[in-house]
């Protein structure tokens, strides 16, 4: 592979890696502007029985979809990309933590894989079609003592009012 092609490939993979991180941040911060920015206007999001339609509708329905959860944290693991000019395919393993609202809070931990088709349009990589494969689902009760210990540790994560907006001003809303 010529030197310039290798650099272009690395830049594309870095852009796709950043796109994945922005998706996770957008979901966990309930940042609809940022979430919308990771999809092309005509993109499809297929979360299986949870949701399968246009990405624009997926973004619009996020407040309703996320309403039962006090907090979510999406962790991205293995990421593999194959790039062909302005198209790319990617498989991203994930673990997603969800804690339901009180009373009766529970921990829900799911894992799976994002199977993504990307396109670079006007120089920007975005998701054209996302499909999910669900690999595991675990529900555990959130013990009151555990929640008290979490609170005792100090500042906890949350959604739109997350501490990261103050601590990381370059990563503001929608960015």
C-alpha positions, 0 to 999 in steps of 0.5 A, spaced: 500 500 500 502 506 498 504 511 503 499 516 502 493 510 501 496 508 508 495 515 511 488 516 508 486 509 511 488 511 518 485 517 517 478 514 515 479 509 521 480 514 526 474 518 523 470 512 524 472 510 531 471 518 533 464 517 530 463 511 535 465 514 541 460 520 539 454 515 538 456 513 545 456 520 548 450 522 545 446 516 547 448 517 555 448 524 555 441 524 552 444 529 546 439 529 540 443 534 536 450 530 537 446 523 536 443 526 529 450 528 527 452 521 527 447 519 522 446 521 514 439 524 513 437 517 510 440 513 515 436 506 518 437 504 525 435 497 526 435 495 534 431 489 532 424 489 536 426 495 540 426 500 534 427 499 526 426 505 522 429 511 520 435 514 524 431 521 524 425 517 528 430 513 532 433 520 534 426 523 535 424 518 540 430 518 544 427 521 550 421 516 550 426 510 549 431 513 555 425 515 560 425 509 564 433 509 565 436 514 571 443 513 567 446 509 562 453 508 560 455 505 553 462 502 553 465 500 546 470 494 546 473 491 539 472 495 533 474 493 526 473 497 520 474 495 512 474 501 508 473 501 500 474 508 498 467 512 500 464 506 503 466 502 510 463 496 514 464 496 521 463 491 527 463 494 534 462 490 540 459 494 546 457 493 553 451 497 555 449 499 562 442 501 564 439 503 571 432 504 571 429 509 575 427 508 583 423 506 586 425 498 585 431 500 581 435 495 577 441 494 573 440 492 566 447 490 562 446 488 555 452 486 550 452 485 543 455 488 536 453 494 532 454 492 525 455 498 521 455 501 514 458 507 513 459 512 507 463 518 506 459 524 503 462 531 502 468 529 506 464 526 512 463 519 515 457 518 518 452 511 519 448 509 513 445 503 516 446 500 523 444 493 525 444 490 532 446 483 534 444 482 541 449 477 545 447 478 552 441 481 557 442 481 565 437 484 570 439 485 577 436 488 583 439 495 585 440 494 592 439 500 597 446 499 600 449 499 593 446 506 591 447 509 598 455 507 597 455 510 590 452 517 592 457 517 598 463 516 593 461 523 590 459 526 584 455 521 579 454 520 572 447 522 569 444 525 562 443 532 560 446 535 566 452 530 566 459 533 570 462 532 563 459 539 560 463 543 565 469 539 566 470 538 558 468 545 555 471 543 548 466 537 548 459 541 549 452 539 547 451 537 540 459 536 539 
